[in-house]
Amino acid sequence: MRSWPWTLLFHALFLQLAAYIVRPAAAYRALELGLEPAFLGLIAASFAVVPLLVAALVGRATDRGREAPVLASGAVMMVAAALGLFLWSSSLALLLFWNVVLGLGHLLSVIGQQSRVARGDPAKLDSAFGLYTFAGSAGQVAGPMFIVAFGGGRLVPDTQALFGACAASSILMLILTAGLVRSRPAFPPADSSAPANFRQAISRAGPDARRQLLGAMLVSMMVLGAVDLIAVYLPALGVERGIPAAAVGLLLALRAVATMASRLFLGVMVRSIGRAELIAASTALSALTVGVLAVPLPVPAMGAVLVLAGVALGIGQPLTMTVISLASPPGTRGTWLALRLSANRFGQSAIPAAVGLVAAATGVGGVFGAAAGGLALVAGLSWWQLRRRNG
């Protein structure tokens, strides 16, 4: 293995570390500013709304071989947003603005990373995406541990220190980006047959491929939406139920560790169970475990539930990347991966906004019940699509 994949893996680690420090930290800062828990969905939506609009354009750029400027722009925006949150986040408007910048930088970085991974050996994509998402999960584990370090026994941690840690992680990612954009991938260059425009890229997929692509995007959207809700609303649930910030940080870290573990063995699980079957089963288990969080539980029981949820939620993301990489026609892989991210960002915008209404009516616990219902619906659709294809 050449040196560049390790650069990419650490790049993914520091990217997700920065994002998963900010997501709960922004929620805590909003609570400090007096925002009601029902409106925390605004924070989650601000991270996703602009990427929702530009993801397809960024995907077209990577299809044309412009990964280097995409990666560089993403890293610069991540640093700018992190420094902005550290220095100027004393109002809700500023908090929302810097979350928008952070979300756009995160999108550019992720599309650049995934486009590189997707151009690997098709027979090894499950393992490749598993390793890539494993590195991202390592950042998701480390992020909540900063809440433990800066929270102690308080209900609300030191948000200024958390934003400073995010800035440090973003700067490290920017340094790695300089090496990453100069390196030459150990796989073929971008496809020269990339369609001239977005409409041609979409029309290249036949009916069966399009069903697979849209199904994978739907699963990915709902799974990531559930992960995002846990990151944003678990701090609010802790405040509502009197759980110290340090315990909340440990719970978030447990979820991320379990996700990491599930991704180490994706290749083996796919060969034993089948890719489509594994996607459907893991989504169903996600629905069950996320729904249990709506019930008042002692902290150790919440930890056990979040471990199971982490395993289940960790499977869907890398496998849907593989499905899209294999089902997309030549020259359109970056576009379809970007559309998957666009669907993810739509979920991150619409789902928190919708469940925020649930929180206003039922309390924070109702958010997890609503998310479980959405996951159950998607799991049912996945099973139906699988039975239809097998039948």
Helices and strands as residue ranges (DSSP letters): H 3-32, G 37-39, H 41-63, H 67-87, H 92-118, G 122-124, H 125-151, H 159-182, H 198-203, H 207-241, H 245-264, H 266-273, H 275-292, H 299-327, H 333-362, H 365-390
